[in-house]
Amino acid sequence: MIMKEFQYTIKDACGIHARPAGLLVKTVKGFASTATLEKDGKSCDMRKLMALMGMGVKQGETVTIKVEGDDEEAATEAIQKFLSENV
């Protein structure tokens, strides 16, 4: 199985804080695929709000997003769109 992967540099001055993190979790939960956010050698399940916020992603940092599953193409597009519009 091929996994989708992309990198994104956070532009929001507050990084991934509570509001965008909550909306991002909601976006990811709409898909069957699993999505993982990686930063500085750590990773978290993007379906878990506290884990996502616990990553402490700040403005200017680059994260790697990995998406794997039956609808990974659509999930990847939705996550990329969300990030570019919100963080």
C-alpha positions as CSV (number, residue, x, y, z in Angstrom):
1,M,0.0,0.0,0.0
2,I,1.3,3.4,-0.9
3,M,1.1,6.1,1.7
4,K,0.6,9.8,0.9
5,E,3.1,12.2,2.6
6,F,3.6,15.9,2.4
7,Q,5.3,18.7,4.4
8,Y,3.7,21.9,5.5
9,T,5.2,25.0,7.2
10,I,2.9,26.6,9.8
11,K,2.1,30.2,9.0
12,D,-0.3,31.1,11.8
13,A,1.3,33.3,14.5
14,C,-0.2,31.0,17.2
15,G,0.8,27.8,15.5
16,I,-1.5,24.8,15.8
17,H,-3.5,26.0,18.9
18,A,-6.9,24.9,20.2
19,R,-9.3,26.2,17.6
20,P,-7.5,25.0,14.4
21,A,-6.4,21.8,16.2
22,G,-10.1,21.0,16.9
23,L,-11.2,21.7,13.4
24,L,-8.3,19.7,12.0
25,V,-9.2,16.7,14.1
26,K,-12.8,17.0,12.9
27,T,-11.5,17.1,9.3
28,V,-9.4,14.0,9.7
29,K,-12.2,12.1,11.5
30,G,-14.3,12.5,8.3
31,F,-12.1,10.0,6.5
32,A,-11.4,6.3,7.0
33,S,-7.6,6.8,6.5
34,T,-5.3,7.3,9.4
35,A,-3.3,10.5,9.5
36,T,-0.1,11.2,11.4
37,L,1.6,14.4,12.1
38,E,5.4,14.3,12.7
39,K,7.7,17.0,14.1
40,D,11.2,16.8,15.5
41,G,11.2,12.9,15.6
42,K,7.9,12.8,17.4
43,S,4.5,11.8,15.9
44,C,0.9,11.8,16.9
45,D,-2.5,10.5,15.6
46,M,-4.3,13.5,14.1
47,R,-7.6,12.2,15.4
48,K,-6.6,12.9,18.9
49,L,-6.9,16.6,19.9
50,M,-4.8,16.5,23.0
51,A,-2.0,14.6,21.2
52,L,-2.1,17.1,18.4
53,M,-1.9,20.1,20.7
54,G,0.7,18.4,22.8
55,M,3.1,18.5,19.8
56,G,3.5,22.2,20.4
57,V,3.7,23.2,16.7
58,K,4.7,26.8,16.4
59,Q,4.8,29.3,13.5
60,G,7.6,28.7,11.1
61,E,8.0,25.0,11.9
62,T,7.6,22.4,9.2
63,V,5.6,19.3,9.9
64,T,5.3,16.1,8.0
65,I,1.8,14.7,7.4
66,K,1.4,11.0,6.5
67,V,-1.9,9.6,5.4
68,E,-2.7,6.0,4.8
69,G,-5.9,4.1,4.0
70,D,-8.6,3.6,1.4
71,D,-9.4,7.2,1.0
72,E,-5.9,8.7,1.5
73,E,-6.0,10.7,-1.7
74,A,-9.2,12.6,-0.6
75,A,-8.0,12.8,3.0
76,T,-4.6,14.3,1.9
77,E,-6.3,16.9,-0.2
78,A,-8.7,17.9,2.6
79,I,-5.9,18.2,5.1
80,Q,-3.7,20.2,2.7
81,K,-6.6,22.5,2.0
82,F,-7.4,23.0,5.7
83,L,-3.8,23.8,6.6
84,S,-3.4,26.3,3.8
85,E,-6.6,28.1,4.8
86,N,-6.3,28.0,8.6
87,V,-2.7,27.5,9.8
